[in-house]
Amino acid sequence: MSLLPIRSRTLHFVSTMDKVCVDDLIKGLKADYGNERQFTKTNFSNHLLNLEANGLLDEVNYDLDKDGQLRVYYKINDEGINTVNRYLPKKWRIIKK
């Protein structure tokens, strides 16, 4: 299976869930990307922040995890869906909203 660049795959993964935090990404993408050096919580947090800053994700909620660390949740918005459908290969496109 051909893998997408990690940021593109992050955007696609968010599109498959109602809301996602960085821990969800780590868990959901570990099988495909877990052996890569860039597979870190810090990098995934940065991917989410970048996708939000570029208008592709919206922050929807936040809470504290069991260790008292802030956990921010995101969901894909219409621009994010349009981006997935415009730029990702056909097999990764989504029909939603």
N, C-alpha and C positions, 0 to 999 in steps of 0.2 A: 504494500500500500504506500502510495506517495504521500508524504506529509506536507502540510502547508507551513509557511513561515509561522513562527510561534504567535506573533501578534494577530495575524489573520485567523489562526485557529482559536485564539482567545476570543476574538469577536464572534466567531461562529459558535463556540461553546456557550457563550452567554445567550445567544439566540435560542438555544435549546432548553433554557431554564426560565422559570418565572423571575427569579432573582439569583444573583451569584455573588459570593465573597471570594477573596483570594484563596481561602482554604478549600472551597468547592473546586476552584480551578486546579489546584495542586492535586487534589484527589481524582478529578475527572480526566486529567491529561497525563497523569503519571505513566500509564501504560505505554503511551506513544512517545513522550518527550522526557521521561524521567532520567534517562541516561545522559542527557545533554548538560553541559556545564552551565548553560543559561537557565536551567530549571531550578530557580530559587524563588522563595517567597517574595523577596525584595524585587526581583525582576517582574514577577507577575503583578505585584502591586503597582509598579511603574507602568506596565502595559495597561492596566485598568485606568489609571489616572490619565494616561495619554489618550486613550480612547474616549474618555469622558471629555477631556479638554478639546478634542477634535469634534465634539458634538455627536458621537456615535453611541454613547451610553449615557444613561441618567442614573444618578445616585437616588436610591429609593428608600433606604433604611440604614440604620446602624445600631449596633449593640456592643456589648462587651463579651468576649469569649470566657471560657472557664478560668483563664489565667489573668483576667482583667484587662486584656488588650483590646483596643478598639477594632471592631470588625465592620467594614462598610460593605453594603450590598448595592449592586448595580443591575440594571436591566437594559436591554437593547431598545433603542427608539427607532422611529421610522427611517431616519437617516442612516442608522446602522444597518437596518434590514436592506435598504436600497444599496448600500455599499457592498454588503455580502453578495447580493444578487448581481451587482454590476461587475465586480472585480474578481470574485472567486470562481474557480472552475465549476462547470455545470453541476457536477455531483455534490458540491457543497452548498448550492443555492437553497434558499428557503422560501416557503410560501407561508406567510404569517401576517396577521393583523391586516 
